[in-house]
Each structure stands twice: as structure tokens, then as C-alpha cells.
Amino acid sequence: MNLEPTQTLSMTDTIQHKILIVEDEAALAQGVRDALQYGNYQAQIATDGLQALEHIRAHKPDLIVLDLMLPGIGGLEILETMRKEGLRSRVLILTALADEDDILRGFQSGADDYLTKPFSPRELVARVDSQFRRVEMDAGPPEMLKLPGDIQVDLARLEVHRDGKMEALTPREADILKYLIRHRDRVVTRGDLLLDVWHYQSANVETRTVDIHIVGLRRKVEPDPAHPSLIQTVRGKGYRWHDSA
């Protein structure tokens, strides 16, 4: 087996998801790794099915790019073993097989998507991006949030209930709150919010609107707005959502 770590890119404020490429064709494996690295992902290459499975058990990658035709243990057997053992890494199958039965068996065994060889690097990265967007959607907040200090936030009705009183939440404040919670595992920069919540064309905008909205949101959802514990400031970078969940 060949397990080679990528040289990771500099991404101070974003998470690099861990991807394992299980592919015995060296040139193709390298091409996949280069495409994923260009897309700001960490990746490792495994060329042997048995040791690839051992790596998955030990390191639990976020996503596996899995060839079906492998020496030793085949891709479908790896996938079936993973799911039996409760290993929930997302799996994107690579296959040269045009047989529909193999693709269907892959989905029945727990695959999340597939690509038929040959494929373009852009399509590969787009498929991987799509998988992680689904993960973020799955990790989104519920419609009713129960926060410390007996505070309840009804995201459907845009209401905050605290101290026996109701206060309206603006749609923008709700969007910010949902974005912070959905990305709770990393620092959210002001640029992230401008691009993804305000939908600016560029983050290079001189504006205090993000900070002003954060202050207003804290006033509504923080148990002690003067000493915020949920929406934490990461000096020089942005904000991070922190709770006991």
C-alpha cells in the first residue's frame, strides 16, 4: 500500500476535510489527489484494500473516494464492512464499470455518490463539495433552540422568548445565528458572513454591518450580553459559536 499525505494549503480560518483516496492506479490516484488539494482538501492515497480499511478504522476520514476494482479487498467489500462496523464516512465511488447493477449495489451498501471513469477533475471536486454541503445542512440548527438562561429561539416564527417576554428576531439575525451554528466547528470570519449571509460579491468591503448585527443578536440570545459566551469573538479573525451541544 502507498499512503502519502498531501502538502496542505494555508487555510487559517477554514477546516480542511480529511479525504482518503482508495485507488490502485498510481497516475489516477495522483490526479485525484492534486484536484482535491487544489480544492483545499487534505487527502491521502491508499492503493491496497486491506490496509485502506485499516486506515479508515484508525483515522475515520470525512470522505472516501473509493475505486471498486482493487487488489485484495474490493471496494464494495470495503464499503459493506465499513457500514456493518458503523463507520459513517461519506463515500464517493469511482468505477470504470458501466454495469448498472454494480452502481446499484454500491448505493445499497451505503455509498453516497459515484463517478464513472473517465471524469473531469472539476466534476470530482464539485461532487465532493456537494457532499460536504449536505453534511452542513444535516448539522443545521433545529427550528426551536433552547439556550442557556432559559432562553428559547423559535427560528420558524423569528421569536426569542426570555424572562417571560417575547422579542422579534430579524430575518438577518436568524440567518446569522443559523450560519454560526451550522459552522460551529470553526471560526466564521466577517468575510464569510458578508459572502454567505449578505451575499456580497466580494468580502473586501469596508463596513461595520456584521459587527453591528452581532451586537444586536447577542443582546437577544446571550444570557449575559455584556459577557457573551455563545457567540464568542476570536480576536483578529471573527466569531465562533460555542455551546454545550
N, C-alpha and C positions, 0 to 999 in steps of 0.2 A: 504493500500500500504506500501511497505517497500522500502525506499530509503537509501542506505548505501554507503558512499564514500569509495573508496579504500584507502589504505595507499600507497601513491605514492612512486616510487623509486627515487633515486637521479640521475637526468639527467640534469646537469647544462647547457649543450650546445645543448640539443635537445628538441624538442617540444613533449609533451605527448598529443596526440589527445584525446579528450573527447568522451567517448562512453557510451551510455545508453543501458542497457540490460533490455528488457521487457519480463519477463518470470515469470509465477506464480508457477512453480515447484522449491521450495527453493534449493534443492540439485543441480539441474542442473544449476540454476542461479549462485550459488556459484562457481560451477566448471567452468563455462564460465568466471566469473569474475577473478578467480585465473589464468586461462590460459592467459587472456588478460593482467593482471598485470605482469605476468611473461614475456610477450611480450613487456613490457614497455609502456602500455597504461593506462590511467586513465579510471575508469569505475564506474558507479553507477547502482544499481538494482532497477527496478520498477516491482511490482507484480500485479498492477491494471491498466487496460487500460485507464480509465478516467484521473487518476492523472498522468499517464505516459505521456499522451498527453499534460497535463498542464505543465509538466516539459519540454517537448520538445519545447513548445511555449516560455517558460521563458528563457531557457538556450541554446537552439539551439546546441545540441551536434553535433560533426563532423560525427558520425556514430551511427546507432541504430541497435542493434541485436534484432530482433523482432519476438517473437513467434506469431503464428496465433491464437491458441486456448487460449483465455484469458477470465477471468470473466469480466462482464460489457461490455466494448467496445472491440471487437475483433481486431486482428492485422491488417486485411485488411481494416477495417473501420478507424483505426488509420492512416494507410498509405494513404488512399484516402483523409482523412481530411487534413493531412499534405500537400499533393500536391496541393489541392484546395486553401490552405492558403499560398502557395508559400514557404513553409518550405523545404529547399533543402538538409537537412541532408541525407547522403548516408544510405541505408537500406539493411541489410542482414537478410533475412527471415530464421527463424528456424521453421521447420514444421515436424510433425510426419505423416502428410498426404502424401500418395503416389499418390494421385489423381492428374493427370497432369493438370486438369482444375484449381485447386487451385493455382498451381505454375504459370500457365499462367496468371491467374487473378492478382497475385502478381506483375508480370512484367508489365502488362498493367496498374496497379495502380501506378507504379513508383518505384518498388523495383530494386535494383542494382545487387543482387545475392541471392542465397538461399543455405541452407544446410538441408538435410533430417536427422532427428534423427533416430538412434544414429550416432554420428560423433566423430572424434578424436579431442582432443584439438589442436594438431599440424595443422590439416586441418583448423580448425576455425581460428587460428592466421594467417595462410597462406592466407586465403580468405580476412581477414581484412587488412593484409599488402598489398595485391593486390589492394584493393580499394583505399588506400592512395597513392600508386604509380600512379594510374590513376589520382588522384587529382593533384599530382605534374606534371604529363605530361600535363594535361589540363592547368596548370598555367604557363607553359613554355613560353619563350620569342617568339615574332613574328620573322619572318625572317629578317625584317628590323627594327632596333631600332633607334628611334630619341631621342638623349640625349641632355642635356643642352649644351649651347655653340654652337648650330647649328651643332652638330656632328651626323653623321649618320653611323650606323654599319650594313653592309649587311652580315648577318650570312651565307647566301647561297653562296655568292661569296667570303667570307672571306676578306672583304674590309672595311676599315674605311675611311670615307670622312669627312675632316675638313679643314677649311680655303682654300677651293678651290683645295685641294690636296687629293690624294688617297694614303693610306698606307695599305700594306698587313697585314692581321691578320693570325697568325699561327693557324692550327687546334687545338693545345693545348690551346692557348689563347681563342679561340672560345668556347671550351668545358668548360673552367673555367668560362667564362662570363655567359654561359647558366646555369651552375650549380649554380652560385651565385644568378642569377635572379630567378631561379626556387625555391630556398630556401630562398627567400628574407625575410621570416618571422622569421628567426632565425640566430644565429651565426654559420658560417661554419668554422670548425676547420681545421687546416693543415692536421690532420689525416683523416678527411672526404675527402679532396681533394686527398690525396695520395691513399685512398682506392677506391674512386668512379670515379675519373678522371684519375689518373695514373694507377689504378688497381693493386697496390701493394698488396701482400699477407698479409702484416702487416703494421700498421701505426707507429710501433716502429722503425723508420728508421731515422738515423741522416743525414739529407740532407737539403740544403738551396734552393732546386729547386722550391718549392712552392713560397717562398718569391721573388725569382728572377723573376719568371713568373708574379707575381702580380705587381712588379715594371714595367715590360715591358708593361703589359696590361694597367696599369694606364697611362703610357706615351701616349698611343694611344687613350684612351676613356675618360680620365678625362679632363674637361675644364681647370683646373689648376693642372697639375700633382704634383706640389710641395705641394699642399694643397688638397689632394683628398677628394671629397665629395660623390662620388658614391660608390667606394669600400673602405669602412671605416674599419680601424683597431680597433678591440676590444682587448685591451691590455691583454696579457696573455691567450687569448682564440682563436682568429682567425680573421675572416673577416665577414662583413655584407654588403649586397648590399642595398643602400638607394637611392631612387629617389622619385619623386612626384607622381608616378603611384600608 
